[in-house]
Amino acid sequence: MKKIILASNSPSRAELLRRANIEFIQNGVDFNEDAIDTKVPKDFAYLASKGKLEVAKRESLGLR
């Protein structure tokens, strides 16, 4: 089974995955969530996730 990558340093997000018995690798990335300009929680979650994914993809390709 493949493990997912949690691109977050959040202990609470990691705990949620552990409690759900989901195997994962925690590898937080350097992404500035403060730069996200929205007050809509759903939009914030989407933009933060997308931004972290892009950083993680660049880092995995050695494109820091």
Z-matrix of the N, CA and C atoms (Angstrom, degrees):
N
C 1 1.449
C 2 1.533 1 109.02
N 3 1.314 2 116.60 1 135.94
C 4 1.454 3 121.53 2 177.43
C 5 1.518 4 110.12 3 -76.05
N 6 1.326 5 114.90 4 146.76
C 7 1.459 6 119.96 5 174.84
C 8 1.517 7 108.35 6 -97.22
N 9 1.316 8 115.56 7 148.94
C 10 1.449 9 118.96 8 175.14
C 11 1.530 10 108.33 9 -88.76
N 12 1.306 11 115.92 10 159.59
C 13 1.452 12 121.24 11 176.49
C 14 1.523 13 107.84 12 -104.66
N 15 1.322 14 115.55 13 122.01
C 16 1.453 15 121.46 14 174.92
C 17 1.523 16 106.52 15 -92.48
N 18 1.324 17 116.45 16 103.81
C 19 1.468 18 121.70 17 -176.51
C 20 1.524 19 109.97 18 -86.61
N 21 1.328 20 114.58 19 51.04
C 22 1.455 21 121.83 20 -176.57
C 23 1.520 22 108.46 21 -147.36
N 24 1.316 23 116.71 22 146.48
C 25 1.461 24 121.14 23 175.05
C 26 1.526 25 111.85 24 -93.31
N 27 1.308 26 117.20 25 7.85
C 28 1.463 27 122.40 26 -175.02
C 29 1.532 28 112.23 27 -69.51
N 30 1.329 29 116.99 28 117.91
C 31 1.466 30 119.62 29 176.26
C 32 1.532 31 112.47 30 -63.64
N 33 1.336 32 117.14 31 -33.90
C 34 1.469 33 118.63 32 -178.71
C 35 1.528 34 111.59 33 -70.45
N 36 1.316 35 117.78 34 -36.32
C 37 1.474 36 119.42 35 177.06
C 38 1.525 37 110.33 36 -66.78
N 39 1.318 38 116.34 37 -40.00
C 40 1.466 39 119.89 38 178.09
C 41 1.526 40 110.33 39 -64.25
N 42 1.317 41 117.07 40 -40.88
C 43 1.463 42 121.10 41 179.39
C 44 1.526 43 111.47 42 -63.51
N 45 1.326 44 117.57 43 -38.82
C 46 1.469 45 120.42 44 176.95
C 47 1.527 46 111.07 45 -59.52
N 48 1.319 47 116.29 46 -43.32
C 49 1.472 48 119.78 47 179.38
C 50 1.527 49 110.76 48 -67.01
N 51 1.333 50 117.19 49 -41.71
C 52 1.471 51 120.10 50 178.16
C 53 1.529 52 110.96 51 -59.81
N 54 1.322 53 115.89 52 -45.77
C 55 1.472 54 120.01 53 -178.63
C 56 1.523 55 111.94 54 -63.95
N 57 1.317 56 116.54 55 -27.17
C 58 1.463 57 120.77 56 178.44
C 59 1.537 58 111.36 57 -89.57
N 60 1.332 59 116.29 58 5.11
C 61 1.472 60 122.09 59 -179.13
C 62 1.523 61 112.69 60 57.54
N 63 1.325 62 115.19 61 38.40
C 64 1.467 63 120.77 62 177.68
C 65 1.524 64 107.70 63 -99.74
N 66 1.322 65 115.99 64 123.86
C 67 1.461 66 120.33 65 178.26
C 68 1.525 67 108.90 66 -75.00
N 69 1.333 68 115.58 67 135.70
C 70 1.453 69 119.62 68 -178.21
C 71 1.521 70 110.32 69 -153.51
N 72 1.301 71 114.51 70 162.51
C 73 1.455 72 122.90 71 172.06
C 74 1.516 73 105.97 72 -116.14
N 75 1.326 74 116.77 73 124.88
C 76 1.458 75 120.09 74 179.53
C 77 1.526 76 108.26 75 -92.78
N 78 1.316 77 114.93 76 119.04
C 79 1.459 78 122.00 77 -178.71
C 80 1.526 79 107.83 78 -142.05
N 81 1.319 80 115.27 79 82.65
C 82 1.463 81 120.22 80 -178.73
C 83 1.519 82 111.72 81 -63.31
N 84 1.303 83 115.78 82 143.67
C 85 1.462 84 121.43 83 179.94
C 86 1.525 85 109.53 84 -113.75
N 87 1.321 86 115.47 85 163.33
C 88 1.458 87 121.47 86 179.31
C 89 1.522 88 108.78 87 -88.51
N 90 1.347 89 115.30 88 95.28
C 91 1.453 90 121.35 89 -179.87
C 92 1.521 91 108.39 90 -133.15
N 93 1.316 92 117.78 91 129.41
C 94 1.452 93 123.01 92 -176.09
C 95 1.531 94 110.83 93 -87.27
N 96 1.331 95 116.31 94 95.04
C 97 1.462 96 120.54 95 179.21
C 98 1.522 97 111.75 96 -66.87
N 99 1.333 98 117.52 97 -23.21
C 100 1.473 99 120.54 98 179.64
C 101 1.530 100 111.86 99 -66.25
N 102 1.325 101 117.62 100 -19.23
C 103 1.462 102 121.38 101 -179.69
C 104 1.530 103 112.25 102 -79.20
N 105 1.328 104 117.42 103 -9.39
C 106 1.460 105 121.14 104 179.95
C 107 1.524 106 108.73 105 -77.28
N 108 1.325 107 115.82 106 123.01
C 109 1.463 108 121.51 107 -174.05
C 110 1.529 109 110.81 108 -106.68
N 111 1.342 110 115.14 109 76.15
C 112 1.463 111 120.03 110 174.91
C 113 1.517 112 108.91 111 -152.45
N 114 1.283 113 116.42 112 150.40
C 115 1.458 114 122.17 113 176.08
C 116 1.522 115 111.30 114 -106.91
N 117 1.326 116 116.66 115 -1.37
C 118 1.465 117 122.10 116 -178.29
C 119 1.536 118 107.99 117 -88.73
N 120 1.330 119 118.18 118 114.02
C 121 1.466 120 120.86 119 -175.78
C 122 1.526 121 114.35 120 -53.76
N 123 1.326 122 116.95 121 -42.06
C 124 1.467 123 120.46 122 -179.94
C 125 1.522 124 110.57 123 -62.83
N 126 1.319 125 117.30 124 -42.86
C 127 1.467 126 121.39 125 178.85
C 128 1.519 127 110.81 126 -65.82
N 129 1.347 128 116.59 127 -40.66
C 130 1.456 129 120.35 128 178.77
C 131 1.526 130 110.56 129 -60.79
N 132 1.328 131 116.85 130 -47.47
C 133 1.464 132 120.93 131 -179.69
C 134 1.527 133 110.96 132 -59.63
N 135 1.325 134 116.49 133 -43.03
C 136 1.463 135 120.65 134 179.34
C 137 1.527 136 111.19 135 -64.13
N 138 1.329 137 117.11 136 -48.97
C 139 1.462 138 120.51 137 -176.87
C 140 1.528 139 112.08 138 -66.85
N 141 1.322 140 117.28 139 -37.95
C 142 1.467 141 120.34 140 177.56
C 143 1.523 142 110.36 141 -66.17
N 144 1.320 143 116.86 142 -43.77
C 145 1.470 144 120.34 143 179.05
C 146 1.524 145 111.26 144 -63.15
N 147 1.316 146 115.67 145 -44.65
C 148 1.468 147 120.07 146 -179.78
C 149 1.533 148 110.53 147 -64.21
N 150 1.324 149 116.66 148 -42.74
C 151 1.462 150 120.02 149 179.33
C 152 1.515 151 112.37 150 -63.34
N 153 1.333 152 116.63 151 -43.48
C 154 1.462 153 120.53 152 178.89
C 155 1.522 154 111.23 153 -65.70
N 156 1.315 155 116.88 154 -37.00
C 157 1.463 156 120.35 155 176.88
C 158 1.520 157 110.82 156 -61.78
N 159 1.316 158 116.92 157 -44.86
C 160 1.467 159 120.39 158 -179.56
C 161 1.525 160 111.20 159 -62.45
N 162 1.333 161 117.17 160 -42.13
C 163 1.466 162 120.49 161 178.11
C 164 1.523 163 109.83 162 -64.52
N 165 1.324 164 117.75 163 -44.96
C 166 1.465 165 121.54 164 -179.95
C 167 1.524 166 111.29 165 -61.40
N 168 1.334 167 117.09 166 -40.25
C 169 1.463 168 120.15 167 178.49
C 170 1.520 169 110.90 168 -64.53
N 171 1.337 170 116.98 169 -44.40
C 172 1.471 171 120.18 170 178.28
C 173 1.515 172 111.02 171 -61.48
N 174 1.329 173 116.80 172 -44.29
C 175 1.454 174 120.33 173 -179.20
C 176 1.520 175 111.98 174 -64.85
N 177 1.329 176 118.05 175 -37.63
C 178 1.460 177 120.30 176 -179.71
C 179 1.528 178 111.14 177 -69.03
N 180 1.328 179 116.54 178 -22.29
C 181 1.461 180 120.95 179 177.37
C 182 1.530 181 112.03 180 -95.18
N 183 1.330 182 115.86 181 1.69
C 184 1.456 183 120.01 182 -179.82
C 185 1.522 184 113.46 183 74.47
N 186 1.331 185 116.86 184 27.06
C 187 1.478 186 121.56 185 -176.07
C 188 1.524 187 110.72 186 -106.24
N 189 1.280 188 118.15 187 46.60
C 190 1.484 189 121.37 188 -177.19
C 191 1.453 190 110.92 189 -61.93
